[in-house]
Each structure stands twice: as structure tokens, then as C-alpha cells.
Amino acid sequence: MTNEVIPVIIPSYEPDEKLIKLLSELKAAEVSPVIVYDDGSDESLYGGYFKKAEIEYGAVILRHAVNLGKGRALKDAFNYCLNEYRDLIGVVTADSDGQHSIEDIKKCMKALKENPKALVMGVRDFDKSGIPARSVFGNKVTSKVMSILAGVSVCDTQTGLRAISKSFMEKLLSCNGERFEFETNMLLMTKDEEIKIVEVPIKTIYIEENKTSHFRPIQDSAMIYAVFLKFLFSSLSSSVVDMVMFAIFCGIFRGIAGIPFGYIMVSTVCARVISAIYNFLINYKVVFKGKGSKTRAAVRYVILAVIIMLLSGTLVSFFHSMVPNSPELYVKIPVDCILFLMRFVVQREIVYK
């Protein structure tokens, strides 16, 4: 009979008594093993907390000589657990600032046992009163952006209470991100690896307005949203190329009589061919980094490009005929903004799946 193990990992930087309280509750609940990762805290100021954690509460203490970030601490702790525990099911990660109750930690453990290949997320209810405004805003906005741009729907993107399967831990060792952005990249990787996300409702606990949190709203949000910039850059820069080439070709073909299907359709086709080639190369080499078969992706991309191109030309021609004296670009911009959203979703879900 195997002795199945689910260690609790607590990354900690400059802790206080809340870490000791959590460890005391874990010991009382007979939850073990517990790994506390000291992410480069000043030994003279905070060493006593880690010694107490080790001596009185039996925690395994791992250390960074300098502060390397929560993401690096988690990945190094994953590596330790994968090497140390033969019968590892997965791990539970919890914050050291008192936000996670023992009851909720055990709920996530139970959910992982029931879903041994999943990522379990302990999600908070941000509609309740008394939650710091920065947490409400950051989580709700990030959840919406992640759902729209990445196709990953999670109620609480910034929760530190997660249960992670052994197989997913192995993949996460090579996941980008050394600080708080690692937790966002973890969610994005569930899409690539087809990892099921299981959400477990937990208590929403904030102590002293969450003043001890090392999450930096401006700096770390910038890192998190940087994950999405490559998607936006590819599509928006391609749209700029398309608009410029469309204007050039309209100038070339506008005065030529007898052009089949009209000069707007011809200009649309010529511009879209150039922008499509640019967009595919950027997506394959930069955005999706050459995942999957390039030939298969190219075929899917061409089919999508032709459909979008025909829709654009048809819709622009139709609406321009209703206001014939208006510049063509005034009609094309709103049409292509709508098609942009459609194009992005199809590329994400089908072309580069």
C-alpha cells in the first residue's frame, strides 16, 4: 500500500507571526509534509521565524540566498518535491500571510485526490464587502482579459491557494516567469497542455487590508499583462500593415475602369495577402513559437485569411455603397475591428491549437 503524499508549499519573503500561526494550525491538523521556501529574507531580521518553523513545527526549510521571486521559489520547491517524495500525488501552494485557512487547504487537497491530473484553484468571492479595492479590480480585470484573449476562464487569477498535480508540476518547471507573473503563466499553460481547472470556493480573508502582501499592483500587473502584449502586437501591427496597403491600392485602382468586383474588393485582396503573410510569420515565430506543424497551421491560416478577406471586402463594399461619398477607410475600420475579434478567437482555438 502506497503512502500518497501531498506536501504543502509556503513561499515566504520577510514573514511575520502569521506564518507561525499557519504552521501551528497545519501541525494541529496533522497536515504534512510542509515546505517553507525562504525567498532571500534578511537572516538577521527574519531568521528566527524560519528556525522556529523548522524546529517547533517540523517544516522543511529551503532557501534562496537572495530574493528571486515567488515563481522561482515555487519552481524550486516543485523540483524538490518531485525528487524527494516517491508517492507524490501533487502539491498544495499556500501564502504565508494568513489568507488561507486550514479548512480550505484541506478542501483543495481533497479536490486534487478526486482530480489527480487537474489544477485545483481555491477561488475567492470578490463580490463580498470588505475586500481591498486593488484586489477586486486586479482580479476582475485580469479574469476578463484572460478569458477573452487566452480562452482561460478562471474566477480568481491571483489566488495563491492551488493544488497542482505531479504531472503538471513537471511541465511547470520549464514555464516562464520568476515572480508573480509565473502564476498567470501557469494558467495559460493549462490551455496548451489541456489541463483541467477545478475551482473550489474558499473563504475571502484579508488581514490589515492585505498590507503584508508583496504583490506590487503596478509593477507586477505590468508583468502579468505583458503576457498578452505579444498577441495584441501581432494582430494590431498586421491591421496597420493591412490599412496602409489598402489605402495605397485604393489610390492605385480607384481611377481604373472595368475592374472585376470593384476596386475596393481588389484593394482588399491585395492588402490582405501582404498583411496575412506578415501576420502568419509573426504568429508562428513570435506569438506561438513554432508550436505544431507549420504546414498544417499555414493551411488553416490561409483558409481563415480567405474567409476574413471576403467578409471584409463584402461588408466594406456593402456599407460604402450606403454612404458612397465617405472615405473607404471610415467604413473599413469598424468592420475590421469586429472581424479582428473573430479572427483572434479562430486563430487561438483552431489555427494554432
Salt bridges, closest charged atoms under 4 A:
ASP16 OD2 - LYS18 NZ 2.77
GLU25 OE2 - LYS21 NZ 2.56
ASP38 OD2 - ARG63 NE 3.75
ASP39 OD1 - HIS64 ND1 2.75
ASP76 OD2 - HIS64 NE2 2.68
ASP76 OD1 - ARG72 NH1 3.02
ASP95 OD1 - LYS70 NZ 2.92
GLU103 OE1 - LYS203 NZ 3.35
ASP104 OD1 - LYS107 NZ 3.82
GLU114 OE2 - LYS110 NZ 2.55
ASP127 OD1 - LYS140 NZ 2.78
ASP156 OD2 - ARG124 NE 2.61
GLU178 OE1 - ARG72 NE 2.78
GLU178 OE2 - LYS75 NZ 2.98
GLU183 OE2 - LYS70 NZ 3.00
ASP192 OD2 - LYS291 NZ 3.04
ASP220 OD1 - ARG216 NH2 2.91
ASP242 OD2 - ARG272 NH2 2.93
ASP242 OD2 - LYS332 NZ 3.38
GLU328 OE2 - ARG254 NE 3.54
ASP336 OD2 - ARG272 NH2 3.26
ASP336 OD2 - LYS332 NZ 2.93
GLU349 OE2 - LYS191 NZ 2.74
GLU349 OE2 - ARG348 NE 2.86
